[in-house]
Amino acid sequence: MSDCNFTLPFNESPLKAVEKARTAIEKQNGNFIGDETAGKFEVTIFGNTIKGHYDVTGQLLNLVITEKPFFVSCNIIENFLSKQIS
């Protein structure tokens, strides 16, 4: 399975954007390790794991999903995270 790659723009500080992403992952009992420059995350939803990593470039959060269930599309993940950091 190929990775999901997407970039989410944000308007606030990188630290604030990353904290929003951290909160979204941790609300789902996931693990989030990182700071305002880069990190990784893992969350299990309905018994299925989603793993990925990120880095921040300017006002962009660049995400790579490296593991996900086949029935969860990249668009679903992107839309969920986009709503969380906007």
Helices and strands as residue ranges (DSSP letters): E 4-9, H 14-27, E 31-34, E 38-45, E 48-57, E 60-67, H 74-85
